Structures are given as C-alpha cells and as structure tokens.
C-alpha cells in the first residue's frame, strides 16, 4: 500500500527548469552500485552524470515528457513507446561520448541492453526518475509516480521501467509493477530488473509481456 502526499503539486517541466533539475538527477544517479560500475573513478562521477543528464533532460523535453514537483525536488522523464523501436539519432553516439567522455562505452552498453529487452507493444516508458538526495524517502518519488499513473490509468496504458536496485524494485512493486528476471550489462555488472505495470482488465493487471527474443544474457 502506498500513501501519496497531497501537499506536492506535480507539473510538466520546461526548459527553464533544467538548471534546477540537472543537479537533482546528477546527484541522485552518481551514487550506488550502477554509478560505481559506470564511472569507476569517484572524482569523475558527478561531472560525468551532470553532462549525461544535461543531454537526457534536453532529449526528454524535446521527445518525451518531463514531470517535476512544484519545489523542483524531483524529476521523472517519460516516453511513449509502441511496437517499433524509435529510430536513434545519427548523432546519438557522439552526444553520449561528448557528455560522458572515456566512460561512454558503458553508458552505450546499458542503452543497448535496455533496448534489447524492451517490450514490443504500446506503453509509457519511465526512463529516469530522481529525487534530491536530501529529500529522499519523503514521498516525492511516489508523488511523481502517482501523478503519471493517474493519467496512464485513464487511458489504460501499461508502463515499463528498469529498477537499478532492490530498494527501488520494491518501491515500484508497491506502485503496481511486476518485476521480470534481472538483466546485467556484463557478467560482473550490476543487475537491473525490468518492471511492468500492466493494463487493468476486470480489476486485475495484465502480466509481464513475453521477453524480447533478441535479448541474450551476458556470458
């Protein structure tokens, strides 16, 4: 059971919000096992993730939807997906390399793994969600999720995401997501859990779609 805060207003972010939201995303994602694997040098992490999310915020505002709270303490980047993978911009690799430097191969590896495992049917994709580290565990993330889910439930559209640790996986489970088998970018890399929040049918959510046949677990 999830208790949703009623004192937070969630709205769609604009380009004017990037300066405030960029450190929220960069600081939230620059700690933990994924950050340690992607950027092994601790002194480089915050700078690398700042460059990465400067690009991802711009991409989300241009091609998806970025939600935030009235106090700019959290952000969620969503995309609409259908059966066909979206075309990748010709300059994608160059932009990732520019924003992450010598760590780009691991960021590109994660992107390729996520795309290979992605469900091939219409859904909303939560690419990133972050809360200011000083305000975590205070319901900000749940407020962002509840706001998006209300709109998705109105059109009965499924949602998909990748959880990067057991704590987040359990939070998403409380919000109606079902976890699939974990995936890893390499045999020694951090695990991620694909998670699916299905359509409602007679009060029961549809189960996780069959795995993408093109996905191969690392050896």
N, CA, C and O of each residue as an XYZ file, in Angstrom:
876
protein
N       0.840     -1.193      0.000
C       0.000      0.000      0.000
C       0.878      1.247      0.000
O       1.832      1.335      0.773
N       0.557      2.218     -0.871
C       1.339      3.444     -0.983
C       0.501      4.622     -0.514
O      -0.639      4.795     -0.946
N       1.066      5.427      0.366
C       0.422      6.657      0.801
C       0.986      7.809     -0.007
O       2.191      8.059      0.026
N       0.124      8.519     -0.737
C       0.565      9.596     -1.614
C       0.424     10.941     -0.916
O      -0.615     11.243     -0.329
N       1.462     11.730     -0.984
C       1.420     13.064     -0.391
C       0.451     13.954     -1.150
O       0.369     13.896     -2.377
N      -0.274     14.768     -0.419
C      -1.232     15.688     -1.035
C      -0.728     17.134     -1.020
O      -1.401     18.036     -1.517
N       0.462     17.348     -0.445
C       0.990     18.709     -0.360
C       1.965     19.022     -1.488
O       2.549     20.105     -1.517
N       2.147     18.098     -2.406
C       3.045     18.311     -3.534
C       2.238     18.443     -4.814
O       1.343     17.641     -5.081
N       2.555     19.443     -5.590
C       1.943     19.609     -6.903
C       2.930     19.132     -7.957
O       4.081     19.568     -7.979
N       2.485     18.242     -8.825
C       3.321     17.741     -9.919
C       2.886     18.435    -11.199
O       1.694     18.527    -11.492
N       3.852     18.918    -11.952
C       3.571     19.615    -13.206
C       4.585     19.203    -14.252
O       5.583     18.550    -13.946
N       4.321     19.590    -15.485
C       5.259     19.295    -16.559
C       6.380     20.323    -16.538
O       6.128     21.524    -16.444
N       7.611     19.849    -16.625
C       8.771     20.733    -16.588
C       8.951     21.432    -17.932
O       8.428     20.997    -18.957
N       9.698     22.515    -17.897
C      10.041     23.263    -19.103
C      11.565     23.436    -19.150
O      12.279     23.061    -18.220
N      12.032     24.003    -20.239
C      13.470     24.230    -20.383
C      14.006     25.155    -19.293
O      15.180     25.075    -18.933
N      13.163     26.019    -18.776
C      13.607     26.926    -17.718
C      13.944     26.181    -16.424
O      14.651     26.712    -15.568
N      13.441     24.956    -16.281
C      13.678     24.177    -15.069
C      14.985     23.384    -15.111
O      15.397     22.830    -14.092
N      15.638     23.320    -16.267
C      16.840     22.482    -16.398
C      17.915     22.842    -15.374
O      18.473     21.933    -14.759
N      18.235     24.126    -15.157
C      19.294     24.428    -14.183
C      19.010     23.883    -12.782
O      19.943     23.502    -12.074
N      17.744     23.837    -12.371
C      17.405     23.320    -11.044
C      17.311     21.804    -11.028
O      17.677     21.178    -10.033
N      16.827     21.198    -12.110
C      16.628     19.752    -12.137
C      17.908     18.986    -12.453
O      18.053     17.830    -12.056
N      18.823     19.612    -13.155
C      20.060     18.921    -13.530
C      20.829     18.401    -12.311
O      21.203     17.228    -12.309
N      21.086     19.210    -11.275
C      21.796     18.660    -10.113
C      20.994     17.613     -9.360
O      21.584     16.735     -8.730
N      19.671     17.674     -9.401
C      18.846     16.650     -8.752
C      19.117     15.290     -9.391
O      19.372     14.313     -8.685
N      19.064     15.221    -10.703
C      19.304     13.967    -11.406
C      20.752     13.525    -11.277
O      21.023     12.356    -11.002
N      21.682     14.451    -11.474
C      23.104     14.086    -11.439
C      23.510     13.576    -10.062
O      24.213     12.570     -9.966
N      23.088     14.241     -9.008
C      23.482     13.827     -7.667
C      22.808     12.511     -7.274
O      23.422     11.675     -6.612
N      21.559     12.325     -7.676
C      20.857     11.091     -7.331
C      21.468      9.885     -8.029
O      21.556      8.808     -7.440
N      21.893     10.054     -9.281
C      22.396      8.924    -10.051
C      23.908      8.707     -9.901
O      24.425      7.692    -10.367
N      24.617      9.629     -9.269
C      26.066      9.495     -9.180
C      26.516      8.725     -7.943
O      27.705      8.713     -7.623
N      25.584      8.086     -7.247
C      25.921      7.219     -6.116
C      25.309      5.843     -6.341
O      24.362      5.695     -7.113
N      25.853      4.840     -5.664
C      25.309      3.495     -5.770
C      26.120      2.604     -6.681
O      27.098      3.038     -7.290
N      25.702      1.344     -6.770
C      26.479      0.336     -7.496
C      26.545      0.597     -8.995
O      27.567      0.323     -9.624
N      25.468      1.122     -9.576
C      25.490      1.396    -11.016
C      26.493      2.500    -11.325
O      27.276      2.383    -12.268
N      26.473      3.570    -10.535
C      27.424      4.659    -10.743
C      28.861      4.178    -10.554
O      29.753      4.578    -11.302
N      29.085      3.330     -9.564
C      30.433      2.814     -9.317
C      30.917      1.957    -10.482
O      32.103      1.963    -10.811
N      30.000      1.218    -11.108
C      30.365      0.396    -12.266
C      30.573      1.261    -13.511
O      31.541      1.071    -14.247
N      29.667      2.206    -13.743
C      29.739      3.025    -14.954
C      30.908      3.994    -14.929
O      31.547      4.227    -15.955
N      31.192      4.562    -13.757
C      32.275      5.547    -13.616
C      33.116      5.116    -12.421
O      32.889      5.593    -11.309
N      34.080      4.227    -12.627
C      34.853      3.691    -11.501
C      35.637      4.738    -10.717
O      35.913      4.536     -9.535
N      35.998      5.842    -11.344
C      36.771      6.871    -10.654
C      35.825      7.800     -9.887
O      35.086      8.560    -10.513
N      35.826      7.760     -8.545
C      34.878      8.563     -7.765
C      34.938     10.056     -8.068
O      33.905     10.727     -8.084
N      36.133     10.580     -8.309
C      36.277     12.016     -8.536
C      35.600     12.474     -9.819
O      35.318     13.661     -9.982
N      35.335     11.538    -10.737
C      34.741     11.895    -12.029
C      33.216     11.775    -12.047
O      32.575     12.302    -12.957
N      32.630     11.104    -11.077
C      31.229     10.695    -11.197
C      30.263     11.863    -11.352
O      29.463     11.878    -12.287
N      30.323     12.830    -10.460
C      29.343     13.911    -10.518
C      29.450     14.692    -11.816
O      28.432     15.061    -12.402
N      30.658     14.946    -12.269
C      30.843     15.672    -13.526
C      30.295     14.875    -14.702
O      29.637     15.438    -15.577
N      30.559     13.571    -14.734
C      30.089     12.733    -15.837
C      28.568     12.669    -15.851
O      27.957     12.826    -16.908
N      27.950     12.443    -14.701
C      26.498     12.344    -14.672
C      25.826     13.692    -14.903
O      24.695     13.741    -15.387
N      26.498     14.776    -14.568
C      25.960     16.095    -14.900
C      25.917     16.285    -16.403
O      24.915     16.756    -16.940
N      26.993     15.923    -17.087
C      26.995     16.022    -18.541
C      25.963     15.115    -19.179
O      25.287     15.502    -20.132
N      25.844     13.901    -18.648
C      24.901     12.936    -19.200
C      23.460     13.426    -19.054
O      22.686     13.357    -20.009
N      23.099     13.913    -17.889
C      21.706     14.317    -17.677
C      21.391     15.683    -18.262
O      20.219     16.007    -18.458
N      22.387     16.480    -18.542
C      22.116     17.697    -19.308
C      21.562     17.298    -20.677
O      20.617     17.902    -21.184
N      22.172     16.271    -21.258
C      21.695     15.769    -22.553
C      20.343     15.079    -22.409
O      19.447     15.304    -23.223
N      20.179     14.231    -21.370
C      18.950     13.473    -21.214
C      17.747     14.359    -20.897
O      16.636     14.079    -21.349
N      17.956     15.412    -20.134
C      16.860     16.342    -19.876
C      16.427     17.048    -21.165
O      15.234     17.184    -21.438
N      17.392     17.485    -21.937
C      17.065     18.133    -23.212
C      16.319     17.174    -24.131
O      15.339     17.557    -24.771
N      16.778     15.932    -24.195
C      16.132     14.920    -25.027
C      14.713     14.649    -24.538
O      13.786     14.553    -25.342
N      14.540     14.526    -23.212
C      13.219     14.268    -22.658
C      12.241     15.391    -22.931
O      11.084     15.134    -23.265
N      12.681     16.629    -22.796
C      11.803     17.764    -23.072
C      11.430     17.835    -24.553
O      10.336     18.276    -24.903
N      12.336     17.404    -25.409
C      12.107     17.509    -26.852
C      11.244     16.369    -27.382
O      10.383     16.586    -28.235
N      11.469     15.148    -26.880
C      10.816     13.980    -27.478
C       9.895     13.218    -26.518
O       9.189     12.302    -26.939
N       9.898     13.585    -25.254
C       9.058     12.884    -24.282
C       8.346     13.865    -23.381
O       7.864     14.903    -23.833
N       8.279     13.531    -22.091
C       7.666     14.417    -21.102
C       8.481     14.349    -19.822
O       8.846     13.267    -19.361
N       8.760     15.498    -19.261
C       9.488     15.568    -18.003
C       8.548     16.131    -16.943
O       8.059     17.253    -17.075
N       8.299     15.362    -15.905
C       7.484     15.817    -14.784
C       8.385     16.279    -13.650
O       9.485     15.757    -13.465
N       7.912     17.257    -12.897
C       8.632     17.707    -11.709
C       7.615     18.140    -10.662
O       6.414     18.191    -10.927
N       8.111     18.448     -9.481
C       7.256     18.927     -8.401
C       7.349     20.443     -8.314
O       8.246     21.060     -8.889
N       6.404     21.034     -7.585
C       6.389     22.491     -7.509
C       7.642     23.053     -6.854
O       8.020     24.194     -7.122
N       8.295     22.263     -5.992
C       9.539     22.717     -5.368
C      10.788     22.228     -6.097
O      11.905     22.428     -5.618
N      10.604     21.583     -7.262
C      11.710     21.092     -8.093
C      12.608     20.113     -7.336
O      13.817     20.064     -7.562
N      12.002     19.336     -6.436
C      12.783     18.370     -5.650
C      12.890     17.008     -6.317
O      13.605     16.138     -5.819
N      12.202     16.803     -7.424
C      12.263     15.525     -8.118
C      11.945     15.699     -9.589
O      11.404     16.725    -10.001
N      12.287     14.686    -10.382
C      12.027     14.726    -11.819
C      11.816     13.313    -12.341
O      12.425     12.359    -11.855
N      10.949     13.193    -13.332
C      10.707     11.910    -13.994
C      10.640     12.158    -15.494
O       9.916     13.041    -15.952
N      11.402     11.373    -16.260
C      11.455     11.518    -17.717
C      10.727     10.332    -18.337
O      11.143      9.185    -18.177
N       9.640     10.616    -19.045
C       8.786      9.595    -19.656
C       8.808      9.700    -21.177
O       8.976     10.780    -21.743
N       8.629      8.530    -21.829
C       8.456      8.477    -23.282
C       7.295      7.556    -23.617
O       6.995      6.625    -22.869
N       6.650      7.814    -24.730
C       5.656      6.893    -25.272
C       6.358      5.951    -26.244
O       7.155      6.382    -27.078
N       6.055      4.668    -26.128
C       6.656      3.657    -26.997
C       5.566      2.817    -27.649
O       4.494      2.627    -27.074
N       5.840      2.316    -28.845
C       4.925      1.382    -29.494
C       5.681      0.112    -29.855
O       6.731     -0.174    -29.280
N       5.144     -0.658    -30.813
C       5.758     -1.944    -31.134
C       7.121     -1.813    -31.797
O       7.935     -2.734    -31.728
N       7.375     -0.684    -32.434
C       8.604     -0.498    -33.199
C       9.585      0.364    -32.419
O       9.219      1.456    -31.982
N      10.812     -0.088    -32.231
C      11.796      0.752    -31.536
C      11.961      2.091    -32.244
O      11.996      2.130    -33.474
N      12.063      3.196    -31.491
C      12.227      4.501    -32.133
C      13.567      4.592    -32.830
O      14.542      4.000    -32.366
N      13.641      5.321    -33.936
C      14.936      5.486    -34.612
C      15.895      6.271    -33.733
O      15.509      7.248    -33.091
N      17.134      5.838    -33.710
C      18.150      6.537    -32.931
C      18.746      7.663    -33.769
O      19.077      7.454    -34.936
N      18.886      8.854    -33.187
C      19.506      9.947    -33.948
C      20.910      9.559    -34.403
O      21.643      8.869    -33.695
N      21.263     10.017    -35.598
C      22.576      9.683    -36.139
C      23.705     10.165    -35.226
O      24.785      9.574    -35.198
N      23.447     11.245    -34.482
C      24.497     11.826    -33.656
C      24.420     11.330    -32.212
O      25.099     11.882    -31.346
N      23.598     10.287    -31.926
C      23.422      9.826    -30.546
C      24.752      9.444    -29.914
O      25.092      9.927    -28.834
N      25.505      8.578    -30.585
C      26.758      8.113    -30.007
C      27.694      9.283    -29.730
O      28.360      9.323    -28.695
N      27.741     10.223    -30.649
C      28.615     11.365    -30.460
C      28.214     12.203    -29.264
O      29.075     12.695    -28.534
N      26.909     12.372    -29.053
C      26.448     13.167    -27.921
C      26.722     12.460    -26.597
O      27.100     13.100    -25.615
N      26.531     11.133    -26.568
C      26.841     10.393    -25.346
C      28.338     10.445    -25.071
O      28.755     10.628    -23.928
N      29.145     10.284    -26.112
C      30.593     10.350    -25.934
C      31.026     11.743    -25.472
O      31.927     11.881    -24.645
N      30.384     12.754    -26.007
C      30.725     14.121    -25.616
C      30.370     14.373    -24.150
O      31.100     15.062    -23.437
N      29.239     13.808    -23.704
C      28.775     14.099    -22.348
C      29.412     13.208    -21.290
O      29.468     13.593    -20.122
N      29.895     12.025    -21.671
C      30.440     11.097    -20.672
C      31.913     10.784    -20.873
O      32.508     10.090    -20.047
N      32.513     11.273    -21.940
C      33.950     11.114    -22.139
C      34.386      9.665    -22.256
O      33.768      8.879    -22.975
N      35.444      9.314    -21.554
C      36.017      7.972    -21.677
C      35.125      6.888    -21.087
O      35.393      5.699    -21.260
N      34.063      7.291    -20.390
C      33.142      6.300    -19.820
C      31.973      5.989    -20.753
O      31.096      5.198    -20.403
N      31.953      6.595    -21.921
C      30.842      6.420    -22.857
C      30.541      4.960    -23.188
O      29.362      4.616    -23.269
N      31.540      4.063    -23.388
C      31.202      2.687    -23.747
C      30.241      2.003    -22.770
O      29.383      1.228    -23.192
N      30.376      2.280    -21.481
C      29.471      1.631    -20.531
C      28.061      2.218    -20.601
O      27.079      1.489    -20.463
N      27.960      3.513    -20.813
C      26.638      4.129    -20.969
C      25.948      3.600    -22.226
O      24.747      3.331    -22.212
N      26.704      3.452    -23.303
C      26.135      2.922    -24.539
C      25.780      1.448    -24.398
O      24.810      0.983    -24.996
N      26.558      0.711    -23.614
C      26.241     -0.693    -23.365
C      24.928     -0.823    -22.612
O      24.105     -1.673    -22.950
N      24.721      0.005    -21.599
C      23.457     -0.019    -20.864
C      22.289      0.303    -21.793
O      21.257     -0.367    -21.748
N      22.446      1.317    -22.627
C      21.381      1.699    -23.539
C      21.032      0.547    -24.483
O      19.855      0.288    -24.736
N      22.042     -0.140    -25.002
C      21.803     -1.262    -25.902
C      21.108     -2.416    -25.177
O      20.214     -3.049    -25.738
N      21.513     -2.692    -23.937
C      20.878     -3.756    -23.168
C      19.411     -3.427    -22.899
O      18.539     -4.280    -23.059
N      19.145     -2.191    -22.489
C      17.767     -1.801    -22.204
C      16.902     -1.907    -23.455
O      15.768     -2.383    -23.394
N      17.436     -1.466    -24.579
C      16.655     -1.503    -25.818
C      16.383     -2.934    -26.260
O      15.294     -3.237    -26.748
N      17.363     -3.812    -26.091
C      17.179     -5.204    -26.500
C      16.104     -5.899    -25.677
O      15.405     -6.775    -26.188
N      15.965     -5.525    -24.422
C      14.999     -6.174    -23.530
C      13.636     -5.476    -23.537
O      12.691     -5.965    -22.917
N      13.527     -4.355    -24.220
C      12.330     -3.522    -24.133
C      11.104     -4.233    -24.709
O      11.194     -4.846    -25.773
N       9.955     -4.160    -24.016
C       8.727     -4.768    -24.565
C       8.359     -4.147    -25.906
O       8.536     -2.949    -26.127
N       7.849     -4.981    -26.784
C       7.475     -4.532    -28.121
C       5.959     -4.431    -28.238
O       5.344     -5.135    -29.039
N       5.362     -3.554    -27.439
C       3.948     -3.237    -27.535
C       3.740     -1.860    -26.918
O       4.593     -1.401    -26.157
N       2.627     -1.185    -27.224
C       2.458      0.200    -26.767
C       2.500      0.313    -25.242
O       1.887     -0.482    -24.530
N       3.230      1.312    -24.759
C       3.330      1.555    -23.326
C       4.001      2.900    -23.091
O       4.512      3.531    -24.016
N       3.987      3.325    -21.831
C       4.746      4.501    -21.401
C       6.023      4.003    -20.736
O       5.996      3.066    -19.938
N       7.123      4.631    -21.068
C       8.431      4.196    -20.564
C       8.988      5.241    -19.615
O       9.219      6.385    -20.005
N       9.203      4.848    -18.373
C       9.844      5.727    -17.394
C      11.350      5.520    -17.510
O      11.901      4.573    -16.950
N      11.999      6.402    -18.232
C      13.430      6.252    -18.479
C      14.256      6.600    -17.244
O      15.232      5.916    -16.938
N      13.872      7.658    -16.533
C      14.621      8.098    -15.357
C      13.667      8.742    -14.356
O      12.738      9.450    -14.742
N      13.897      8.496    -13.089
C      13.209      9.220    -12.022
C      14.223      9.457    -10.915
O      14.988      8.559    -10.563
N      14.229     10.668    -10.365
C      15.216     11.029     -9.349
C      14.612     12.013     -8.368
O      13.728     12.799     -8.708
N      15.112     11.952     -7.134
C      14.712     12.866     -6.069
C      15.979     13.445     -5.457
O      16.980     12.746     -5.302
N      15.928     14.705     -5.117
C      17.038     15.343     -4.415
C      17.478     14.447     -3.255
O      16.660     14.129     -2.393
N      18.753     14.031     -3.212
C      19.189     13.119     -2.152
C      18.848     13.591     -0.746
O      18.634     12.765      0.141
N      18.793     14.899     -0.521
C      18.464     15.420      0.806
C      16.989     15.253      1.153
O      16.601     15.406      2.311
N      16.164     14.939      0.150
C      14.723     14.837      0.371
C      14.170     13.459      0.025
O      12.959     13.291     -0.115
N      15.048     12.481     -0.113
C      14.577     11.134     -0.431
C      13.874     10.505      0.761
O      14.088     10.898      1.908
N      13.024      9.512      0.465
C      12.225      8.803      1.471
C      11.195      9.718      2.124
O      10.797      9.497      3.268
N      10.766     10.742      1.396
C       9.732     11.646      1.904
C       8.523     11.698      0.979
O       7.704     12.612      1.079
N       8.406     10.731      0.086
C       7.228     10.634     -0.756
C       7.266     11.402     -2.054
O       6.266     11.447     -2.769
N       8.410     12.018     -2.385
C       8.491     12.790     -3.622
C       8.398     11.866     -4.836
O       7.647     12.134     -5.774
N       9.172     10.771     -4.810
C       9.121      9.826     -5.927
C       7.740      9.218     -6.085
O       7.257      9.058     -7.206
N       7.106      8.881     -4.988
C       5.763      8.307     -5.055
C       4.761      9.307     -5.632
O       3.846      8.921     -6.360
N       4.934     10.589     -5.308
C       4.043     11.606     -5.865
C       4.206     11.717     -7.380
O       3.223     11.850     -8.108
N       5.453     11.661     -7.848
C       5.694     11.698     -9.291
C       5.077     10.488     -9.986
O       4.463     10.621    -11.045
N       5.243      9.309     -9.388
C       4.675      8.100     -9.975
C       3.152      8.155     -9.983
O       2.529      7.841    -10.997
N       2.550      8.548     -8.870
C       1.096      8.576     -8.774
C       0.493      9.529     -9.798
O      -0.548      9.238    -10.386
N       1.146     10.668    -10.009
C       0.650     11.639    -10.987
C       0.629     11.029    -12.386
O      -0.364     11.143    -13.104
N       1.732     10.379    -12.769
C       1.798      9.763    -14.100
C       0.827      8.599    -14.214
O       0.164      8.444    -15.239
N       0.738      7.787    -13.183
C      -0.137      6.612    -13.239
C      -1.607      6.993    -13.356
O      -2.386      6.287    -13.996
N      -1.982      8.097    -12.746
C      -3.382      8.539    -12.867
C      -3.747      8.789    -14.322
O      -4.822      8.398    -14.778
N      -2.842      9.446    -15.051
C      -3.097      9.712    -16.471
C      -3.045      8.430    -17.289
O      -3.854      8.245    -18.199
N      -2.102      7.540    -16.976
C      -1.992      6.286    -17.725
C      -3.211      5.397    -17.485
O      -3.703      4.757    -18.414
N      -3.694      5.354    -16.264
C      -4.864      4.533    -15.966
C      -6.115      5.059    -16.661
O      -7.010      4.285    -16.998
N      -6.180      6.370    -16.875
C      -7.338      6.953    -17.554
C      -7.458      6.440    -18.984
O      -8.563      6.353    -19.518
N      -6.332      6.099    -19.609
C      -6.369      5.523    -20.952
C      -5.972      4.052    -20.956
O      -5.826      3.438    -22.013
N      -5.799      3.495    -19.761
C      -5.452      2.077    -19.583
C      -4.214      1.697    -20.385
O      -4.211      0.721    -21.134
N      -3.171      2.490    -20.208
C      -1.906      2.262    -20.913
C      -0.901      1.655    -19.952
O      -0.743      2.168    -18.844
N      -0.211      0.581    -20.331
C       0.814     -0.008    -19.460
C       2.013      0.920    -19.298
O       2.178      1.884    -20.046
N       2.842      0.609    -18.308
C       4.077      1.351    -18.082
C       5.221      0.368    -17.876
O       5.021     -0.763    -17.431
N       6.420      0.824    -18.209
C       7.614     -0.018    -18.118
C       8.773      0.817    -17.608
O       8.857      2.015    -17.880
N       9.672      0.173    -16.861
C      10.880      0.827    -16.371
C      11.922     -0.233    -16.039
O      11.638     -1.431    -16.069
N      13.127      0.218    -15.724
C      14.186     -0.673    -15.232
C      14.597     -0.212    -13.831
O      15.017      0.930    -13.649
N      14.476     -1.092    -12.856
C      14.888     -0.783    -11.486
C      16.358     -1.136    -11.323
O      16.812     -2.179    -11.793
N      17.100     -0.254    -10.649
C      18.543     -0.433    -10.559
C      19.016     -0.990     -9.229
O      20.213     -1.218     -9.048
N      18.100     -1.213     -8.293
C      18.486     -1.833     -7.028
C      17.244     -2.419     -6.345
O      16.125     -2.034     -6.681
N      17.422     -3.332     -5.403
C      16.271     -3.976     -4.760
C      15.337     -2.998     -4.050
O      14.124     -3.210     -4.032
N      15.881     -1.937     -3.469
C      15.037     -0.962     -2.768
C      14.069     -0.289     -3.732
O      12.875     -0.183     -3.449
N      14.587      0.166     -4.876
C      13.710      0.778     -5.875
C      12.744     -0.244     -6.457
O      11.572      0.057     -6.685
N      13.242     -1.452     -6.695
C      12.361     -2.505     -7.214
C      11.162     -2.711     -6.291
O      10.033     -2.844     -6.763
N      11.397     -2.737     -4.996
C      10.298     -2.950     -4.052
C       9.353     -1.753     -4.021
O       8.147     -1.930     -3.850
N       9.881     -0.533     -4.184
C       9.022      0.646     -4.251
C       8.094      0.551     -5.460
O       6.893      0.790     -5.342
N       8.646      0.204     -6.616
C       7.830      0.105     -7.817
C       6.790     -1.014     -7.683
O       5.676     -0.893     -8.193
N       7.147     -2.077     -7.011
C       6.185     -3.156     -6.787
C       4.980     -2.632     -6.015
O       3.844     -2.995     -6.319
N       5.215     -1.794     -5.034
C       4.109     -1.227     -4.261
C       3.235     -0.314     -5.114
O       2.081     -0.059     -4.770
N       3.778      0.178     -6.219
C       3.006      1.023     -7.132
C       2.370      0.212     -8.268
O       1.888      0.790     -9.242
N       2.366     -1.089     -8.154
C       1.652     -1.908     -9.128
C       2.496     -2.526    -10.212
O       1.950     -3.105    -11.151
N       3.824     -2.424    -10.118
C       4.699     -3.017    -11.124
C       5.039     -4.456    -10.763
O       5.070     -4.837     -9.593
N       5.290     -5.237    -11.798
C       5.734     -6.620    -11.651
C       7.168     -6.713    -12.171
O       7.469     -6.218    -13.257
N       8.042     -7.339    -11.407
C       9.446     -7.459    -11.802
C       9.665     -8.694    -12.660
O       9.132     -9.764    -12.369
N      10.450     -8.543    -13.717
C      10.865     -9.666    -14.533
C      12.236    -10.146    -14.107
O      12.824     -9.577    -13.188
N      12.765    -11.182    -14.751
C      14.102    -11.675    -14.423
C      15.141    -10.578    -14.607
O      15.053     -9.801    -15.558
N      16.125    -10.500    -13.713
C      17.124     -9.430    -13.829
C      17.993     -9.586    -15.062
O      18.122    -10.673    -15.625
N      18.577     -8.487    -15.460
C      19.496     -8.460    -16.590
C      20.756     -7.726    -16.159
O      20.717     -6.890    -15.257
N      21.880     -8.043    -16.810
C      23.164     -7.433    -16.480
C      23.882     -7.022    -17.763
O      23.826     -7.744    -18.758
N      24.560     -5.864    -17.752
C      25.296     -5.444    -18.950
C      26.495     -6.339    -19.238
O      26.859     -6.530    -20.398
N      27.109     -6.885    -18.200
C      28.185     -7.866    -18.314
C      27.998     -8.847    -17.171
O      27.206     -8.598    -16.261
N      28.711     -9.946    -17.208
C      28.559    -10.945    -16.152
C      28.962    -10.396    -14.788
O      28.492    -10.886    -13.761
N      29.826     -9.388    -14.767
C      30.252     -8.776    -13.499
C      29.567     -7.436    -13.258
O      29.890     -6.747    -12.290
N      28.629     -7.057    -14.121
C      27.972     -5.761    -13.997
C      26.813     -5.789    -13.017
O      26.416     -6.860    -12.558
N      26.263     -4.621    -12.691
C      25.155     -4.545    -11.734
C      23.864     -5.080    -12.343
O      23.653     -4.940    -13.548
N      22.992     -5.694    -11.534
C      21.722     -6.189    -12.058
C      20.691     -5.066    -12.184
O      20.692     -4.105    -11.415
N      19.826     -5.216    -13.163
C      18.668     -4.347    -13.345
C      17.439     -5.240    -13.469
O      17.510     -6.339    -14.020
N      16.309     -4.757    -12.949
C      15.070     -5.519    -13.026
C      14.102     -4.819    -13.965
O      13.662     -3.709    -13.666
N      13.755     -5.437    -15.101
C      12.702     -4.867    -15.932
C      11.380     -4.968    -15.187
O      11.092     -5.996    -14.575
N      10.567     -3.905    -15.230
C       9.345     -3.879    -14.445
C       8.182     -3.381    -15.294
O       8.313     -2.436    -16.072
N       7.050     -4.040    -15.125
C       5.887     -3.818    -15.980
C       4.652     -3.553    -15.128
O       4.351     -4.310    -14.206
N       3.951     -2.490    -15.438
C       2.661     -2.165    -14.798
C       1.603     -2.314    -15.876
O       1.421     -1.426    -16.708
N       0.906     -3.441    -15.856
C       0.037     -3.814    -16.960
C      -1.289     -3.081    -17.007
O      -1.642     -2.324    -16.102
N      -2.008     -3.326    -18.079
C      -3.354     -2.792    -18.213
C      -4.286     -3.460    -17.211
O      -4.074     -4.603    -16.806
N      -5.327     -2.721    -16.817
C      -6.337     -3.283    -15.933
C      -7.408     -3.982    -16.751
O      -7.935     -3.434    -17.719
N      -7.713     -5.194    -16.341
C      -8.761     -5.965    -17.012
C      -9.586     -6.639    -15.926
O      -9.165     -7.634    -15.335
N     -10.764     -6.085    -15.670
C     -11.588     -6.631    -14.602
C     -10.963     -6.468    -13.234
O     -11.158     -7.309    -12.357
N     -10.201     -5.376    -13.039
C      -9.566     -5.129    -11.757
C      -8.231     -5.825    -11.573
O      -7.596     -5.672    -10.530
N      -7.791     -6.591    -12.573
C      -6.519     -7.313    -12.496
C      -5.598     -6.784    -13.585
O      -6.016     -6.612    -14.730
N      -4.349     -6.527    -13.227
C      -3.409     -6.016    -14.215
C      -2.856     -7.146    -15.074
O      -2.613     -8.252    -14.592
N      -2.665     -6.847    -16.341
C      -2.096     -7.827    -17.260
C      -0.679     -8.178    -16.839
O       0.036     -7.350    -16.275
N      -0.280     -9.413    -17.119
C       1.021     -9.891    -16.686
C       2.132     -9.362    -17.584
O       1.882     -8.777    -18.638
N       3.351     -9.580    -17.142
C       4.538     -9.138    -17.867
C       4.525     -9.742    -19.278
O       4.282    -10.940    -19.425
N       4.782     -8.933    -20.321
C       4.798     -9.478    -21.685
C       5.940    -10.459    -21.874
O       6.904    -10.426    -21.109
N       5.860    -11.332    -22.870
C       6.953    -12.279    -23.127
C       8.255    -11.547    -23.366
O       8.245    -10.438    -23.901
N       9.386    -12.142    -22.982
C      10.677    -11.473    -23.176
C      10.983    -11.292    -24.647
O      10.577    -12.093    -25.489
N      11.706    -10.227    -24.940
C      12.141     -9.959    -26.299
C      13.062    -11.101    -26.745
O      14.066    -11.368    -26.085
N      12.739    -11.778    -27.853
C      13.567    -12.918    -28.278
C      14.977    -12.544    -28.685
O      15.836    -13.418    -28.801
N      15.234    -11.253    -28.906
C      16.571    -10.846    -29.345
C      17.511    -10.599    -28.173
O      18.711    -10.403    -28.368
N      16.968    -10.607    -26.944
C      17.823    -10.370    -25.781
C      18.623    -11.619    -25.440
O      18.080    -12.724    -25.445
N      19.897    -11.455    -25.148
C      20.754    -12.547    -24.741
C      21.440    -12.177    -23.439
O      22.021    -11.097    -23.337
N      21.387    -13.038    -22.454
C      22.058    -12.779    -21.197
C      23.568    -12.818    -21.399
O      24.059    -13.626    -22.187
N      24.317    -11.958    -20.699
C      25.785    -11.982    -20.842
C      26.357    -13.277    -20.308
O      25.833    -13.864    -19.361
N      27.433    -13.712    -20.924
C      28.089    -14.943    -20.513
C      29.171    -14.632    -19.497
O      29.849    -15.542    -19.019
